[in-house]
Every structure is written in structure tokens, then in C-alpha cells.
Amino acid sequence: MTVHFVLPEPVVPSGGNAFDRRVADLLGLRPVHVGGRWPREGDRAGLARALAGVPDGGVALLDGLVACGVPELVRPHVGRVRVAVLVHLPLVREVGLPAPVAADLDARERECLRAVDAVVATSPDAARWLAAHHGLRDVRVVPPGVDPAPLAPGTDGASRLLCVASLTPRKGHDVLLTALRTVDAPWTCAFVGPGEPPPGLDDRVEATGPLVGADLDAQYARADLFVLASRAETYGMVVTEALARGLPVIASAVPDALGDGGVLLPPGDAAAFGRALRHWFADAAWRDELRLRARRRRTRLSTWDETAAALAEVLASLRP
């Protein structure tokens, strides 16, 4: 039986888009893209057509960005078809939403997730949060995989920093910049990702825009340290991509992706980030220890085949 995978149009590179693309390819899912700026300004008519196109008794997997804000479109099809929702980031955890908008999206997400047949999260931490916050009995966990990659040669072992993330408030570039300004060392940092760079960018920061393929690989290869100051993440695929290359990591909000492979800091804490960065530059032995942690974690990362197998198990449980 064909699984209809309803997902947003992939306008810019993101972890969610990469996850969707890989599992669709590996499992032979039928992708149906719906345009618009989800979750609030999506193509509702397109989503309605996509759901109506799933035959009676079929299985629909919906990306949470598309589904969670419009329970009134999803609910009528529950029962006619079996519906699973894949949550990359709970809607209320996006940073910068006006309080009334956040409350409305949160209530809509709760209504949607309570109605469908299965809810899938991409990390254990996110699954626990969704279950507790929305009162869900069973949230399945399907973590992202990572592709094997060669060890990053880096530069001098210390000075080249890399942050791969959309330039949005949730990713905490302002926190990272505040921390970097306290570091008295010859550092440079690449900001790789879509979006407008924050004002007052230091001339030691290179904002490349979004990169993929060989261009992104080259940025990882040049890096000595991967940094991510996110205020909220569901998983943090870029962290495992860094660890797959043996890169030391200092990050926040990514406990499941990082594991014991680096330094996990409190979200939004520029002072803690500054202390960690100053320690990195001042202590060669600590740099060696973080490299060792990263390389140990590198050997234990999940593969995309494991991700596909876990999602296939969820989808198989929905088939009659």
C-alpha cells in the first residue's frame, strides 16, 4: 500500500526538509507537497486536495508543520484513512511568536495530535515534551540518521568556528555573537544558513547563506569547532553532521543529538557560552578532550537506514 506523505514545499534547506526527503526516498513514500508559509499561511486548499486524494483505508503521513495548525482540515479524514503526524518542532516552541498567536497554535496542535492515529517525534526529549504538554498517551520516536563522513582536517585546531543554522531568533545567533565578543583570540566563524544576518555583524563572521552538497562539506572540513546556540530544537541534525566528521561541539538545546559528544549549555545563556569559548581557546588539553568525545560519539551515530526502519514500523502498525 502506498503511503501518502504530505509535506511543505521545500523552499530553503532545513533539517526537517532533509529528514522528509531521506525517509521518502528510502521508504518509497509518495510525497505530496503543499505550498505556502506554514503553519499559519499555508495553501489550505492544496492541503484539502492532498488529503482528499488519499483513498479510503489508506495511510497518510503528515509533516507537523503542515498539519498541526489546521486540525479542522485533518480531523474529517481521520477514520476514513489512517493518519500519522511527524512533528519536527512543536509549534509553540518557535521563538518570537506573539503570545496570542502562540496560544492559538498550541491549542490547534493539541487538537490535531489528539485526533490522529499516531504521533511521531524526532527525539526522545521531544516525545516526552509532546506527551506531557498535550496529554498524549503514546508518542513514537524516530530520530534522524546521519551520513558517514571523513574526519574534518580543520585549520589550526582551534580558530575556525562553524554554525550551520537558519538565521532566525530561535537559532540564537545573537547569543553566539555576544559570547564571541568576549573571546580575546584570533577566531573566525562561518554562519551557514538562509535568512538575514543580524545587525552589527563582526567582520570575523562570514555569512554564506544556505549551502548544500560539496560547498557545505567544505565548510565542515575547514572547521575546528562547531557551535550552535539554539534557544529550542527538537533534535539538531547539524550537530550529528558535525560529530560525523569528528568535530568538537559546543551547543545548547540539543541533548539527544549531542549525547556525550560535546558540551551542552543552557539555552539563551550568552555568559555560559562565552566561558566555554574562552576555555576552548585557552586550554589545548580541553580541546583534545572535546575532539576525543566527538570521535567516540561519531562511532555510535544512527544511520538513515535505521531511521527509515523505525518509521516503517510505525507506518506498518497503521495498515489494516
C-alpha positions in Angstrom: 0.0 0.0 0.0 1.3 3.5 -0.9 1.8 5.9 1.9 0.9 9.4 1.0 3.4 11.8 2.6 2.0 15.3 2.8 4.7 17.9 3.5 5.6 21.6 2.9 7.2 22.8 -0.2 11.0 22.7 0.5 11.8 26.4 -0.1 15.1 26.6 1.8 17.4 23.9 3.2 16.4 22.8 6.7 16.7 19.7 9.0 13.0 19.0 8.6 13.2 19.1 4.9 16.2 16.9 4.8 14.6 14.3 7.1 11.4 14.3 5.0 13.4 13.8 1.8 15.5 11.0 3.1 12.7 8.9 4.6 10.6 9.4 1.5 13.3 8.2 -0.8 14.3 5.2 1.4 10.7 4.0 2.0 9.3 4.8 -1.4 6.7 7.2 0.1 4.5 9.2 -2.2 5.4 12.9 -1.5 2.6 15.5 -1.9 3.9 19.0 -1.5 1.7 21.9 -0.4 3.0 25.4 -0.7 2.6 28.5 1.4 4.1 29.7 4.7 3.0 27.1 7.2 1.8 26.8 9.8 -0.3 30.0 9.5 -0.3 31.0 5.9 -0.2 27.7 4.0 -2.1 26.6 1.0 -5.2 25.3 2.8 -7.0 24.3 -0.5 -3.9 22.4 -1.6 -3.8 20.5 1.7 -7.5 19.7 1.5 -6.9 18.3 -2.0 -3.9 16.3 -0.9 -5.9 14.7 2.0 -8.9 14.1 -0.3 -6.6 12.3 -2.7 -5.7 9.6 -0.1 -8.0 6.6 -0.9 -10.4 5.2 1.8 -8.5 2.8 4.0 -5.1 4.4 3.0 -2.3 5.7 5.2 -1.3 9.4 5.3 1.8 10.7 6.9 1.6 14.4 7.5 4.5 16.8 8.3 3.6 18.6 11.5 4.4 22.0 10.1 1.5 21.4 7.6 -0.9 19.5 9.8 -0.7 20.8 13.3 -2.1 24.3 12.7 -5.2 23.2 10.8 -7.0 20.4 12.8 -10.2 21.4 11.1 -8.7 20.1 7.8 -7.2 17.0 9.2 -9.9 15.7 11.6 -12.5 15.0 8.9 -10.2 12.4 7.3 -9.4 10.5 10.5 -11.3 7.2 10.4 -11.6 7.3 6.6 -7.8 7.0 6.4 -5.2 6.2 8.9 -3.2 9.4 9.8 0.2 9.8 11.4 1.8 13.2 12.1 5.5 13.7 12.1 6.5 16.6 14.5 9.8 18.2 13.8 9.2 21.2 16.1 6.1 21.8 18.3 4.5 25.0 17.0 4.6 26.8 20.3 8.4 26.3 20.6 9.1 28.7 17.7 10.8 31.8 19.2 9.3 35.2 18.7 5.6 34.5 18.2 3.2 36.9 19.8 1.6 35.4 22.8 -2.0 35.2 21.3 -0.6 33.5 18.2 1.5 31.0 20.2 -1.5 30.1 22.4 -3.8 29.6 19.3 -1.2 27.4 17.5 -0.6 25.4 20.7 -4.3 24.7 21.1 -4.6 23.8 17.4 -1.7 21.4 17.6 -3.2 19.7 20.7 -6.5 19.2 18.9 -4.8 17.8 15.8 -2.4 15.4 17.7 -5.1 14.1 19.9 -7.3 13.3 16.9 -4.8 11.3 14.7 -3.8 7.7 14.8 -0.1 8.2 15.5 2.2 10.9 16.6 5.9 10.7 15.7 8.7 12.8 17.2 12.3 13.0 16.1 13.9 12.8 19.5 13.2 11.2 22.9 13.2 14.7 24.5 10.6 16.0 22.1 8.4 12.9 22.5 8.4 13.3 26.3 7.5 17.0 25.9 4.7 16.4 23.5 3.2 13.6 25.6 3.3 15.7 28.8 2.3 19.0 27.2 -0.6 17.7 25.1 -1.7 14.8 27.2 -0.8 12.2 24.6 -0.6 8.5 25.6 1.9 7.3 23.0 4.4 9.3 21.0 6.7 7.3 18.8 10.3 8.2 18.5 12.1 8.2 15.1 15.5 10.0 15.4 17.2 11.3 12.3 20.2 9.4 10.8 23.4 10.8 9.5 25.6 10.0 6.5 29.1 8.8 7.2 31.7 11.5 6.5 35.5 11.8 6.6 37.2 13.5 9.6 37.4 17.2 9.2 41.1 18.3 8.9 40.2 21.8 10.2 42.8 24.7 10.2 45.0 25.2 13.3 42.9 23.0 15.6 41.2 26.0 17.3 40.4 29.2 15.5 37.9 28.3 12.7 34.3 28.1 14.1 31.2 26.9 12.2 27.5 27.4 12.8 25.0 25.8 10.4 21.5 27.1 11.1 18.8 29.3 9.7 19.3 32.9 10.7 16.2 33.1 12.9 15.8 34.1 16.5 15.3 30.5 17.6 18.8 29.6 16.5 20.5 32.1 18.9 23.0 33.8 16.6 22.7 36.8 18.8 23.7 34.7 21.8 26.6 33.3 20.0 27.8 36.8 18.8 27.5 38.1 22.3 29.7 35.2 23.6 32.2 35.6 20.8 32.8 39.3 21.6 34.2 38.2 25.0 36.8 36.0 23.4 40.3 37.5 23.1 41.7 35.1 20.5 42.1 35.1 16.7 38.8 33.4 15.8 36.7 33.4 12.6 33.2 31.9 12.3 31.1 31.0 9.4 27.3 31.4 9.6 25.8 29.0 7.1 22.1 29.1 6.5 19.2 31.0 5.0 18.0 34.4 6.4 19.2 37.9 7.1 22.4 38.2 9.2 21.9 40.0 12.5 22.9 43.7 12.6 26.3 44.7 13.6 28.0 41.5 12.4 31.6 41.3 13.3 34.0 41.3 10.3 35.4 38.0 11.5 32.0 36.4 10.8 31.3 35.1 7.3 27.6 34.8 6.4 27.5 32.5 3.5 23.8 32.0 3.0 22.4 28.4 2.6 24.9 25.8 1.3 24.4 22.2 0.3 26.5 19.4 -1.2 30.2 20.0 -1.7 30.0 23.6 -0.6 28.6 22.6 2.8 31.1 19.8 3.0 33.9 22.2 2.5 32.7 24.4 5.4 32.6 21.4 7.7 36.1 20.3 6.5 37.6 23.7 7.4 36.1 23.9 10.8 37.9 23.3 14.1 34.8 23.7 16.4 31.1 23.5 15.7 28.9 25.9 17.7 25.1 26.2 17.9 23.4 28.5 20.5 19.8 27.5 19.7 17.0 28.5 22.1 14.9 25.5 21.1 15.4 22.4 19.0 13.6 19.1 18.5 16.8 17.2 17.7 19.6 19.2 15.9 20.7 17.3 12.8 23.5 19.7 12.1 25.1 18.6 15.4 25.3 14.9 14.3 26.6 16.0 10.9 29.4 17.8 12.7 30.0 14.8 15.0 30.1 12.5 12.0 33.2 14.5 10.9 34.8 14.3 14.4 34.2 18.0 15.1 34.1 19.1 18.7 30.7 20.7 19.6 29.6 23.4 22.0 25.8 23.8 21.8 22.5 24.3 23.5 19.1 22.7 23.3 20.3 19.5 21.5 20.7 16.8 24.3 19.7 13.9 22.1 21.8 14.8 19.1 24.9 15.7 21.2 24.8 12.8 23.7 28.1 12.7 25.4 29.9 14.0 22.3 30.5 17.6 23.4 29.5 20.5 25.7 25.8 21.1 26.3 24.9 24.6 27.6 21.7 26.2 28.9 19.7 27.8 26.1 20.0 31.6 25.8 22.9 31.8 28.2 25.5 34.0 26.5 27.7 34.2 29.6 28.0 30.4 29.7 28.7 30.3 26.0 31.4 32.9 26.5 33.0 30.9 29.3 33.1 27.8 27.2 34.6 29.5 24.2 37.3 31.2 26.3 38.1 27.8 27.8 38.3 26.3 24.3 40.9 28.9 23.2 42.8 28.9 26.4 43.2 25.1 27.1 44.8 22.9 24.5 44.2 19.8 26.6 40.5 20.5 26.8 40.4 20.9 23.0 41.9 17.5 22.7 39.4 16.1 25.2 36.5 17.5 23.2 37.9 16.1 20.0 38.1 12.7 21.7 34.5 12.9 22.9 33.3 13.8 19.3 35.2 10.9 17.8 33.8 8.5 20.3 30.2 9.7 19.6 30.9 9.5 15.9 31.1 5.7 16.1 27.6 5.5 17.7 25.5 7.7 15.5 22.4 6.3 13.9 22.2 5.7 10.2 19.4 6.8 7.8 18.6 3.1 7.2 17.8 2.8 11.0 15.6 5.9 10.8 13.7 4.5 7.8 13.3 1.2 9.5 11.9 2.8 12.7 9.4 4.9 10.6 8.4 1.9 8.6 7.5 0.1 11.8 5.2 3.0 12.8 3.5 3.1 9.3 3.1 -0.7 9.3 1.2 -0.5 12.5 -1.4 1.7 10.8 -2.1 -0.6 7.9 -5.3 -2.7 8.3 
